[in-house]
Amino acid sequence: FGDTNALQQICQSIVVPNLRARADDEEVFDMNPLEYIRRDAEGSDSDTRRRAAADLVKSLVEKFPAQVTQLCTGYVQTMLSEYAASPATAWKSKDCAICMVLALTVRGKTATHGATSTNQFVNIQDFYATQVLTELQSPGQADNPILKADALKFLTTFRSVLPKEALLAAFPSLLRLLTHPACVVHSYAAIAIDKLLVVKEGGQLKLTSANLQPHLAPLLEKLFAGFKLPDSSENEYLMRAVTRVIGFVGTGI
């Protein structure tokens, strides 16, 4: 397995094809968003091909960290180039690239803090700044909603690793995505807000009530408006975010 050719064959023939989104993934995203969220964000996807491919990457990284990281990084760059050449038709390439980076990078994680241990050979902040933040900030209505969800998941996963400045800079995008018509997207935005407000650094909350105050009024307005969006009249993720924000701000509300 340590042979470079063998590792390349595994990535090319097994990992990449099984990480790529298929028609049934798109169908679940559109037609059964809560099931998509449970699989993708809550980890109930233990028996899916994408989870199996991601777990294979994690196992290979544990055994051959430098080799596998270099190899997978090459595939990631190729897929990102495909997307850059044709964003409208090659969105699945970027989706696959983000999934691969997540599988390649997360070495340990908790429900409270997200990723707590990461692959030292991957520059998370650079990938976030060049590939993820652009998806969060792009206001285009024609943008693929699955890529928006990917970007929100990446931010949420690495909330303990990204600097405070990056989290604060993401808030305007999170507020805007709370109004996205796709249930998965506005739910992921709510999940991100909920998780960002409890992340700690040095035993202290990374974000403070003062940091949230400039966004507070529009944040609550958009959270409550979210219950009127399709498939979200009883959205538990929006409700959790509302509860978190009110508890976070306290008397400052």
FENHU-V797297 format. One line per field, one symbol per residue. psi: psi as a letter, one per 20 degrees, with the letter a starting at -180 (. if undefined). burial: + if it has 16 or more other C-alpha atoms within 10 Angstrom, else -. Layout:
BEGIN
psi = ???
burial = ???
END
This chain:
BEGIN
psi = hipghghghgghhggghihpqrhhghgggghmhhhgghgghikkkhjqhggggghgggghhhgmggghggghhghghghhhgghhmhhikhhghghgghggghhgohqqrhgibpiproiipnghggghhhghhhhhpjpiiqphhhgggghhggggkhihqqghhghhighhgggiijphpggghghgggggghhiipqokiqphqrhhhhghigghghghghhhiiqpjjhkohhggggggggghghcii.
burial = ------++-++---++-++++-------++--+++++-+++---+---++++++++++-++---+-+++--++-++--++-++---+--++++++++++++++++++-----++++-++--+-+---+--+++-+++------++++++++++++++++++-----+--++-+++++++++++++++++++++++++++------++-+--+---+--++-++--++-+-++--+-+++-++-++--++----
END
